[in-house]
Amino acid sequence: MFSIEDWSKERVYNVMMELLYSFNYMWFLMEQWVDKNCPKELGQKGMLQMTDEFGAYEARRLKKTVDDKVEGIDQLISFLEHSHWAAFEDLRITKISDTRMRMMTLGCTSQKAAKKWGMEYYDCSEVAQRLRLAFLKEINPKVTVTPVFLPPEKPSDDYPTGTSCEWIVSIE
């Protein structure tokens, strides 16, 4: 086990970021392997089941570290600020009301990786929605997640440069 207590904050941060990037890379490889080696419908179903489990598992793990005194949309924002999205991405969260928020990703690492691998874009639509929904429903079962736009769609000019996707999260 790491002797993190003896490490500088910078070293802990650097090691954790490298581990997170390794995880992200492995997920990408796993999706490609499933696409090449499984019947399409079975592969998609399996990836979506893993996505659901990962999202819920991440939220359950974060319950150990995230302040549970806040409720409603503020609680969801707090969890997102501690999630892998906040670690990897330039995540922009805007509270719209006590029951709604906007979640935007700028410069998505998955989209950057897709381009690096020679793809026009990474089709994250169904997986991204399921992952967000599973994560947020573990915190509040009344949540809904609605995409505003996803790759390959481009945002209008009034969005910040490099915006990759936008979601509206609501508590019904």
N, C-alpha and C positions, 0 to 999 in steps of 0.2 A: 504494500500500500504506500502511496505517496506520503512523504513527510511534509505535508503542506504547511503545517505550523512553522516550519523552519524556512519556508520559501518567502521571497519578497512578493508583494502584491503583483508586481509586473510579471514575475515568473509564473505565478498561478494563472494570471490572465492569459499569458501567451500559451501555456500548456492547454488550458481549457479551450481556447479558440482553435488550436490545432486539432484537438479531439473533436470539437464540433464540426470543423470542416471535413475531417475524416468520416464522421457519421453522414454528413450531407453527400459526400462522394459515394459512400457505400450504398446509400438509398438510390442514387442515380444508377449505379451499376446493377443493383437488384432489379430495378424496373426494366432495364434493358435485357437482363437475363430472362426475366419472366416473359417479356415480349417475344423473345427468340425461341424459348423452350416450352411454352405452355400454350394450349389452345386459347385463342383470343378471349372468349367469354370466361373461361375458368381463370385465366391469368388476371383479367380485370377484376373479377369478383374477389380473388385472393388478395390483390393489392389494396382494394377498397376495405376489406376486412382488417388487414394489417394497419391501414391508415386510421381506421376508427379506433383500433386498440391503442395505437401509438398516441393519438391525440388525448384519449381518456387517461392513459397511463401517465403522460407528461403532466396533466393537470393534477392527478392524484399525488404525484411526487411533489409538485410545487406547493400543495396544501401544507406541506411540512415547513415551508419557509416564507410563504406570503402572508402578510397581515390579514387576518380574517375578521377584523373589526369593521371593515367597510362592507357595504352591501350594494346590490343592484348593479347598475352599469359601472359604477366606480370600482366594484369588486372585479368585474370582467377586465377593466382597463388595468388594474393592478396585476392581475395574472398575466395578461398579455405583455406587460412591461418586464416580466420575469421569464418570458417564454423563449423558445429557440428563435422565434421570429425577431425578437428584440436583440438577441445575440448576433444573428447573422445579417440582418437586414437594416436598412434605413427605414424603420417603421414609423409611420405618422398616425397617431391616434387622436381623434378629435371628438370630444363629447358633444353630442347634438342636443340631448335632453337627458332626463333622469332614466329614460328607457332606451335610448338610441346613441350609437356612436358610429363614426366613420373610421375605417382602418385602411390605410394606403401603404403600399410598399414602393419605395424608390430604389432603382438599381438592383432589382432582384438577383440574388446570387444564382438561382436556378436558371434564369434567363441568360445570365452571363455565361454560365457553364455550357448551356445548350449552344450558344454561338461559338464558344471555344471548341466544341465537339463537331462543328460544322452543320448544326441544325439552324433553321430559320428562327424557331422559337421552341420553347418547351410547353407542351399542352398540359397545363396543370389544372385545368378547369374543374373536373370532377373530384380529383384527389385533393386539391386545395380547399374546396368547399367542405368536403367530408372531414378533412383534418381539422379545420377551424371549428366546424360544428361539433365534432366529438370532444375536442378540447374544451370549448365553452359550455357545452351541455353538461359536462362533468361538474362544472362550477354552478351552473344555473340551468336546470332542465327546461326552462321556459324560453330559452334563447332561440333566435332564428338568425341565419347568416345568408345575406343576399348579395351576389356579385353585382357591382355597378358596371365594371368592365374588366376583362381579362385578356392576356395575350391570345391571339395576335392583334386584338383591338388596340387602338392607340387612344390615349386620352385627348380631350380638347385642349386648346392652347392655354386655358386658364388654370391648368394643373401645373404643379412644379415640374421642372425638367427632369426626365428620367423616371417618371411615375410608371410603374409596371402594372399595378392592379389596384382596384379599390373595392371595398366591401362595406355594406351597412350591417351592423349587428344590432339586433333589437331584442328586448325582453317583452314577450307578449303577455 
